[in-house]
């Protein structure tokens, strides 16, 4: 048996709404970090840049529960940042929506940064050099030339970060727990339905999440194909 998505209980829709809110906030913050960081990593050749790039990629190989555990420890009121946050905002970061946002940003950072770095690295350096020779500042050249040329990579990074946040489980469970309306995201709600042997609701909700993920990955693939065509266009003209 399968419960159609429109017949799913309100608690599952609430968890999906929370997940989409988390994905939107996290993706916006991630892209604010990914744009300057990606532009710098694409052109930097120092050992520091290599170390930072490796550090950014760590969530790709680390178990999510490891990341969630260390974030739970570091963001607790026993440590400096967590203590400052509780003093300012009156509540601890663990088991809160703000904590989930921080965890999602850490865990999804490589998915946002790597497509942006690839897009900037595909650009020909003589294009920016020509802009500088015409009197553009570095900021003007970045905003009006480099960033528009990298827009396909920026879109791919945004979609990947958004889709990855929707599918998070280990990090959000370790850092946020399972509080309805606060930290119970879609993946945890689906796990709860399976644990309760409520397979009809689990099938319907899983199907809904599967369709959303497919559409997001389709959009990401189309954006990457477009970026590849743009990169090959000058070579075709030759």
DRENDO-1510 file (C-alpha; in Angstrom, 1 decimal, always signed):
<recs>
REC; n; res; u; v; w
REC; 1; UNK; +0.0; +0.0; +0.0 .
REC; 2; UNK; +1.1; +3.5; -0.7 .
REC; 3; UNK; -0.4; +6.7; +0.7 .
REC; 4; UNK; -0.6; +9.4; -2.1 .
REC; 5; UNK; +1.3; +12.6; -1.2 .
REC; 6; UNK; -1.9; +14.6; -0.9 .
REC; 7; UNK; -3.2; +12.2; +1.8 .
REC; 8; UNK; +0.0; +12.3; +3.9 .
REC; 9; UNK; -0.5; +13.5; +7.5 .
REC; 10; UNK; +0.2; +17.1; +8.5 .
REC; 11; UNK; +3.2; +16.2; +10.6 .
REC; 12; UNK; +5.0; +15.0; +7.4 .
REC; 13; UNK; +4.2; +18.1; +5.5 .
REC; 14; UNK; +5.4; +20.1; +8.5 .
REC; 15; UNK; +8.8; +18.3; +8.4 .
REC; 16; UNK; +9.0; +18.9; +4.6 .
REC; 17; UNK; +8.3; +22.6; +5.1 .
REC; 18; UNK; +11.0; +22.7; +7.7 .
REC; 19; UNK; +13.4; +20.9; +5.4 .
REC; 20; UNK; +12.7; +23.4; +2.5 .
REC; 21; UNK; +13.2; +26.3; +4.9 .
REC; 22; UNK; +16.5; +24.8; +6.1 .
REC; 23; UNK; +17.6; +24.2; +2.5 .
REC; 24; UNK; +16.8; +27.7; +1.4 .
REC; 25; UNK; +18.6; +29.4; +4.3 .
REC; 26; UNK; +21.6; +27.1; +4.1 .
REC; 27; UNK; +21.9; +27.5; +0.3 .
REC; 28; UNK; +21.8; +31.3; +0.6 .
REC; 29; UNK; +24.5; +31.3; +3.2 .
REC; 30; UNK; +26.6; +28.8; +1.4 .
REC; 31; UNK; +26.6; +30.7; -1.9 .
REC; 32; UNK; +27.6; +33.9; +0.0 .
REC; 33; UNK; +30.7; +31.9; +1.1 .
REC; 34; UNK; +31.2; +29.9; -2.1 .
REC; 35; UNK; +31.5; +32.9; -4.5 .
REC; 36; UNK; +34.5; +34.7; -3.0 .
REC; 37; UNK; +36.0; +31.4; -1.7 .
REC; 38; UNK; +35.6; +29.7; -5.1 .
REC; 39; UNK; +37.1; +32.7; -7.0 .
REC; 40; UNK; +40.1; +32.7; -4.7 .
REC; 41; UNK; +40.7; +29.0; -4.8 .
REC; 42; UNK; +40.4; +29.0; -8.6 .
REC; 43; UNK; +43.4; +31.4; -9.0 .
REC; 44; UNK; +45.4; +30.7; -5.8 .
REC; 45; UNK; +48.5; +28.4; -6.0 .
REC; 46; UNK; +49.7; +28.5; -2.5 .
REC; 47; UNK; +49.9; +25.6; +0.0 .
REC; 48; UNK; +47.3; +27.4; +2.1 .
REC; 49; UNK; +44.8; +27.3; -0.7 .
REC; 50; UNK; +45.5; +23.6; -1.2 .
REC; 51; UNK; +45.0; +23.0; +2.5 .
REC; 52; UNK; +41.7; +24.9; +2.6 .
REC; 53; UNK; +40.5; +23.1; -0.5 .
REC; 54; UNK; +41.2; +19.7; +1.1 .
REC; 55; UNK; +39.5; +20.9; +4.3 .
REC; 56; UNK; +36.4; +21.9; +2.4 .
REC; 57; UNK; +36.2; +18.5; +0.7 .
REC; 58; UNK; +36.5; +16.6; +4.0 .
REC; 59; UNK; +32.6; +16.2; +4.4 .
REC; 60; UNK; +32.7; +14.1; +1.2 .
REC; 61; UNK; +34.6; +11.3; +2.9 .
REC; 62; UNK; +33.8; +11.7; +6.6 .
REC; 63; UNK; +30.8; +9.8; +8.0 .
REC; 64; UNK; +28.0; +12.4; +8.7 .
REC; 65; UNK; +27.7; +11.2; +12.3 .
REC; 66; UNK; +31.4; +12.2; +12.9 .
REC; 67; UNK; +30.7; +15.7; +11.6 .
REC; 68; UNK; +27.5; +15.9; +13.6 .
REC; 69; UNK; +29.3; +14.8; +16.8 .
REC; 70; UNK; +32.1; +17.3; +16.6 .
REC; 71; UNK; +29.7; +20.1; +15.7 .
REC; 72; UNK; +27.6; +19.1; +18.7 .
REC; 73; UNK; +30.6; +19.4; +20.9 .
REC; 74; UNK; +32.0; +22.6; +19.4 .
REC; 75; UNK; +28.7; +24.4; +19.4 .
REC; 76; UNK; +27.7; +23.5; +22.9 .
REC; 77; UNK; +27.7; +26.2; +25.6 .
REC; 78; UNK; +30.9; +24.7; +27.1 .
REC; 79; UNK; +32.9; +26.1; +24.2 .
REC; 80; UNK; +33.5; +29.7; +23.3 .
REC; 81; UNK; +31.2; +30.2; +20.3 .
REC; 82; UNK; +28.4; +28.2; +21.7 .
REC; 83; UNK; +28.7; +30.1; +25.0 .
REC; 84; UNK; +28.6; +33.4; +23.2 .
REC; 85; UNK; +25.6; +32.4; +21.2 .
REC; 86; UNK; +23.6; +31.4; +24.2 .
REC; 87; UNK; +24.5; +34.7; +26.0 .
REC; 88; UNK; +23.4; +36.8; +23.0 .
REC; 89; UNK; +20.3; +34.8; +21.8 .
REC; 90; UNK; +19.3; +33.1; +25.0 .
REC; 91; UNK; +19.3; +29.6; +23.8 .
REC; 92; UNK; +21.9; +27.0; +22.9 .
REC; 93; UNK; +22.8; +26.1; +19.3 .
REC; 94; UNK; +22.4; +22.3; +19.6 .
REC; 95; UNK; +18.9; +21.1; +19.1 .
REC; 96; UNK; +17.8; +24.4; +17.4 .
REC; 97; UNK; +17.1; +25.5; +13.9 .
REC; 98; UNK; +20.1; +27.8; +13.9 .
REC; 99; UNK; +22.3; +24.8; +14.8 .
REC; 100; UNK; +20.8; +22.8; +11.9 .
REC; 101; UNK; +21.7; +25.7; +9.6 .
REC; 102; UNK; +25.4; +25.7; +10.8 .
REC; 103; UNK; +25.6; +21.9; +10.5 .
REC; 104; UNK; +24.0; +22.0; +7.0 .
REC; 105; UNK; +26.5; +24.7; +5.8 .
REC; 106; UNK; +29.4; +22.7; +7.0 .
REC; 107; UNK; +28.2; +19.4; +5.5 .
REC; 108; UNK; +27.1; +20.8; +2.2 .
REC; 109; UNK; +30.0; +23.3; +1.7 .
REC; 110; UNK; +31.9; +21.1; -0.9 .
REC; 111; UNK; +28.8; +20.7; -3.0 .
REC; 112; UNK; +28.4; +24.5; -3.2 .
REC; 113; UNK; +32.1; +25.4; -3.6 .
REC; 114; UNK; +33.5; +22.8; -6.0 .
REC; 115; UNK; +31.2; +23.6; -9.0 .
REC; 116; UNK; +32.0; +27.3; -8.4 .
REC; 117; UNK; +35.7; +26.6; -8.4 .
REC; 118; UNK; +35.4; +24.6; -11.6 .
REC; 119; UNK; +33.5; +27.3; -13.3 .
REC; 120; UNK; +36.1; +30.0; -12.4 .
REC; 121; UNK; +39.0; +27.7; -13.4 .
REC; 122; UNK; +37.4; +27.2; -16.9 .
REC; 123; UNK; +37.7; +30.9; -17.6 .
REC; 124; UNK; +40.6; +32.2; -19.7 .
REC; 125; UNK; +42.8; +34.5; -17.8 .
REC; 126; UNK; +43.4; +36.8; -20.8 .
REC; 127; UNK; +39.7; +37.9; -20.6 .
REC; 128; UNK; +40.2; +39.4; -17.1 .
REC; 129; UNK; +43.6; +40.8; -18.2 .
REC; 130; UNK; +41.9; +42.6; -21.0 .
REC; 131; UNK; +39.3; +44.0; -18.6 .
REC; 132; UNK; +42.1; +45.3; -16.3 .
REC; 133; UNK; +43.8; +46.9; -19.3 .
REC; 134; UNK; +40.6; +48.8; -20.1 .
REC; 135; UNK; +40.6; +50.3; -16.6 .
REC; 136; UNK; +38.3; +47.9; -14.7 .
REC; 137; UNK; +39.1; +47.3; -11.0 .
REC; 138; UNK; +39.2; +43.7; -9.7 .
REC; 139; UNK; +35.8; +44.2; -8.1 .
REC; 140; UNK; +34.3; +45.4; -11.4 .
REC; 141; UNK; +35.9; +42.7; -13.4 .
REC; 142; UNK; +34.6; +40.0; -11.0 .
REC; 143; UNK; +31.0; +41.4; -10.9 .
REC; 144; UNK; +30.6; +42.2; -14.6 .
REC; 145; UNK; +32.8; +39.6; -16.3 .
REC; 146; UNK; +34.0; +36.6; -14.1 .
REC; 147; UNK; +30.7; +36.1; -12.2 .
REC; 148; UNK; +28.4; +36.2; -15.3 .
REC; 149; UNK; +30.8; +33.7; -17.1 .
REC; 150; UNK; +30.5; +31.4; -14.0 .
REC; 151; UNK; +26.8; +31.6; -13.6 .
REC; 152; UNK; +26.2; +28.0; -14.7 .
REC; 153; UNK; +28.6; +26.7; -12.1 .
REC; 154; UNK; +27.0; +29.0; -9.5 .
REC; 155; UNK; +23.6; +27.6; -10.4 .
REC; 156; UNK; +24.9; +24.0; -10.2 .
REC; 157; UNK; +26.5; +24.7; -6.8 .
REC; 158; UNK; +23.2; +26.2; -5.5 .
REC; 159; UNK; +21.1; +23.3; -6.7 .
REC; 160; UNK; +23.5; +20.7; -5.4 .
REC; 161; UNK; +23.7; +22.3; -2.0 .
REC; 162; UNK; +19.9; +22.6; -1.9 .
REC; 163; UNK; +19.4; +19.0; -2.9 .
REC; 164; UNK; +22.1; +17.7; -0.5 .
REC; 165; UNK; +20.5; +19.6; +2.4 .
REC; 166; UNK; +17.2; +18.0; +1.7 .
REC; 167; UNK; +18.8; +14.5; +2.0 .
REC; 168; UNK; +20.8; +15.1; +5.2 .
REC; 169; UNK; +20.2; +12.7; +8.0 .
REC; 170; UNK; +23.3; +11.9; +10.2 .
REC; 171; UNK; +24.4; +15.5; +10.8 .
REC; 172; UNK; +20.9; +16.8; +11.5 .
REC; 173; UNK; +20.1; +13.9; +13.8 .
REC; 174; UNK; +23.3; +14.3; +15.8 .
REC; 175; UNK; +23.1; +18.1; +16.1 .
REC; 176; UNK; +19.4; +18.7; +16.1 .
REC; 177; UNK; +17.7; +15.6; +17.5 .
REC; 178; UNK; +14.1; +14.9; +16.6 .
REC; 179; UNK; +12.0; +17.8; +17.9 .
REC; 180; UNK; +8.7; +18.3; +15.9 .
REC; 181; UNK; +8.5; +21.6; +14.2 .
REC; 182; UNK; +12.0; +22.6; +15.2 .
REC; 183; UNK; +14.5; +20.0; +14.1 .
REC; 184; UNK; +12.5; +17.1; +12.7 .
REC; 185; UNK; +13.4; +17.4; +9.0 .
REC; 186; UNK; +12.0; +15.2; +6.2 .
REC; 187; UNK; +14.7; +12.5; +6.4 .
REC; 188; UNK; +14.1; +12.0; +10.1 .
REC; 189; UNK; +10.4; +12.0; +9.7 .
REC; 190; UNK; +10.7; +9.3; +7.1 .
REC; 191; UNK; +12.9; +7.2; +9.4 .
REC; 192; UNK; +10.2; +7.6; +12.1 .
REC; 193; UNK; +7.5; +6.3; +9.8 .
REC; 194; UNK; +9.6; +3.3; +8.9 .
REC; 195; UNK; +10.5; +2.7; +12.6 .
REC; 196; UNK; +6.7; +2.6; +13.4 .
REC; 197; UNK; +6.2; +0.2; +10.5 .
REC; 198; UNK; +3.9; +2.7; +8.9 .
REC; 199; UNK; +5.0; +1.7; +5.4 .
REC; 200; UNK; +2.1; +3.3; +3.6 .
REC; 201; UNK; +3.0; +6.8; +4.7 .
REC; 202; UNK; +6.7; +6.0; +4.4 .
REC; 203; UNK; +6.2; +4.9; +0.7 .
REC; 204; UNK; +4.2; +8.0; -0.2 .
REC; 205; UNK; +6.6; +10.4; +1.5 .
REC; 206; UNK; +9.7; +8.7; +0.1 .
REC; 207; UNK; +8.2; +8.9; -3.4 .
REC; 208; UNK; +7.6; +12.6; -2.9 .
REC; 209; UNK; +11.2; +13.2; -1.8 .
REC; 210; UNK; +12.4; +11.0; -4.7 .
REC; 211; UNK; +10.6; +13.1; -7.2 .
REC; 212; UNK; +11.9; +16.3; -5.7 .
REC; 213; UNK; +15.5; +15.0; -5.8 .
REC; 214; UNK; +15.2; +13.9; -9.4 .
REC; 215; UNK; +14.0; +17.3; -10.5 .
REC; 216; UNK; +16.8; +19.0; -8.6 .
REC; 217; UNK; +19.4; +16.7; -10.1 .
REC; 218; UNK; +17.9; +17.2; -13.6 .
REC; 219; UNK; +18.2; +20.9; -13.2 .
REC; 220; UNK; +21.8; +20.5; -12.0 .
REC; 221; UNK; +22.8; +18.3; -14.9 .
REC; 222; UNK; +21.3; +20.7; -17.4 .
REC; 223; UNK; +23.2; +23.6; -15.8 .
REC; 224; UNK; +26.5; +21.6; -16.0 .
REC; 225; UNK; +25.8; +20.6; -19.6 .
REC; 226; UNK; +25.2; +24.3; -20.5 .
REC; 227; UNK; +28.5; +25.2; -18.8 .
REC; 228; UNK; +30.3; +22.6; -20.8 .
REC; 229; UNK; +28.9; +23.8; -24.0 .
REC; 230; UNK; +29.9; +27.4; -23.2 .
REC; 231; UNK; +33.5; +26.1; -22.5 .
REC; 232; UNK; +33.7; +24.3; -25.8 .
REC; 233; UNK; +32.1; +27.0; -27.9 .
REC; 234; UNK; +35.4; +29.0; -28.5 .
REC; 235; UNK; +37.2; +25.8; -29.5 .
REC; 236; UNK; +34.4; +25.0; -32.0 .
REC; 237; UNK; +34.7; +28.4; -33.5 .
REC; 238; UNK; +38.4; +27.8; -34.1 .
</recs>
